[in-house]
């Protein structure tokens, strides 16, 4: 009998009801999700380990009730750690994981989306990335979203920053620049806002830097608000709690064409991409980090 991916990664977390279906129309179970994450884990780990997490939990699958959770719940698995926010030491504890056991515990807890902070608990007040979320109106062509991503890449380059791109698993793209953790949250958020405002000012017929619903038609909202302290964005390789079980999949820039859409990669089709012999387009993400300068 062929081994499942989970058998190659040792875990002490026992799944209960592994057959429980999380994505009914796609037939994807709790065990299927763990098996996918076992393949993704070597690439995903640096983006979720030792980071405060917000979770989208769907205990009855994507068609049941759902809620975001940043704090512990009754009966939380011990592999999901509770940690104090240094700015609010007396407040409710935040959540983090340290290893694959922690990720399996999140799956057991029906966390179908994982949204980390853009920093680690080793340097809470110094982000190690800038995240630009491109959210297109329903009538915006995918080619226009690609063009926006490439413009952000160019703007990051003008700041001396490398950039990486991933599908959102929803409608758009995320362009992410790794940072040496030296600048503060306000500085990083201001830099992201300046990019969004600059693009909106240069091409107001294409881009918005303010989430005004009345103006969304025909525009791409450049969401820079992911870069505030305590704000989050969906993790690379995280699933999305939507029909199709799409993944927020890291891409190489030369893959970014009309052949790949925002929800092209799913739990069902990701295995071939994640096998060891395939290239990891974000392999040098943290090695490419540079400090944010004014």
Secondary structure, 3 states (H helix, E strand, C coil): CCCCHHHHCCCCCCCCCCCCEEEHHHCEEHHHHHHHHHHHHHHHHHHHECCCEEEEECCCCCCCCCEEECCCCCCCCCCEEEECECCECCCCCEEEECCHHHHHHHHHCCEEEEEECCCCCCCCCCCCEEEEEEEECCCCCHHHHHHHHHHHHHHHHHCCCCCEEEECCCCCEEEEEEECCCCCHHHHHHHHHHHHHHHHHHCCCCEECCCCHHHCCCCEEEECHHHCCCCCEECCCCECCCCCCEECCEECHHHCCCCCCCCCCECCCCHHHHCCCCCCCCCCCHHHCECCCC
